[in-house]
């Protein structure tokens, strides 16, 4: 997570993809709210980005399946 966040802070050439990288790492660490925030930021910049859309669906599924 730290490495992806550092890359994002450095101003990557593809910030949307980098935000998705961070979101996926956060999701794997069960930091669902943080992952959702990152992917929503990515979608705000690129609403039709399919990777971010799919990731948001995964996050929502995980939210709804959590006890």
PyMOL commands that set and color helices and strands:
alter all, ss='L'
color gray80, all
select helices_A, chain A and resi 2-9+15-28+32-45+50-65
alter helices_A, ss='H'
color red, helices_A
deselect
rebuild
show_as cartoon
